[in-house]
Amino acid sequence: MAVVFVPAEDRSVHDEQGIRAELAPMSVEYERWDLSRVQENATADEVLAAYAAEIDEMKRLGGYTTADVIDVTPETPGLDAMLHKFDREHTHLEDEVRFILAGRGVFFLHEGEKVVSVEVGPGDMLRVPRGTTHWFTLCEDRRIRAIRWFQDTTGWTPHYTESGVDQGYQPLCFGPAYLGARVDTSIGV
């Protein structure tokens, strides 16, 4: 489940309904989707086939022309350059839509004076509308696998704001890696 954090208010939201309510004023859509249809090691074609109905419905509703599966790991060639392209505040001329299959990342959304971070993980579907000022980075495990939708087959071009707002926020993830490994507190007999 995603975690929404509002730094200026030191407030976080952890439930699906609350997340939707927090993001709605920014026109950002959030949903939870079922992950049980595909195995963790499913090929991109298997993933696209398993979610074909949802992919087609998203295409119909959002005017998307294509969808693909991106699979980023710490070993992905050029990962730092790829991340640097999107970790500065920018906008796009089309929506940015992701359904997360594995891994975690953080979208920072900036509207007016408000900045909200949305840590997404497996099962989270997020649609950031075109023109929304934002930036994105991966969590510390530097892993994400997601279905992406495109309105233009050339993909997203970031249009940087150069506002510097992004410099005031740490790419902090609140998921399992942030909390640390589970500690066994049972008493052995």
Buried (B, 14 or more C-beta within 10 A) or exposed (E): BBBBBBBEEEEBBEEBEEBBEBBEEBEBBBBEBEBEEBEEEBEEEBBBEBBEEBBEEBBEEBEBEEBBBBBBEEEBEEBEEBBEBBBBBBBBEBBBBBBBBBBBBBBBBBBEEEBBBBBBBBBBBBBBBEEBBBBBBBBBBBBBBBBBBBBEEEEBEBEEBEEEBBEEBEBBBBBEEEEEEEEEEEEEE
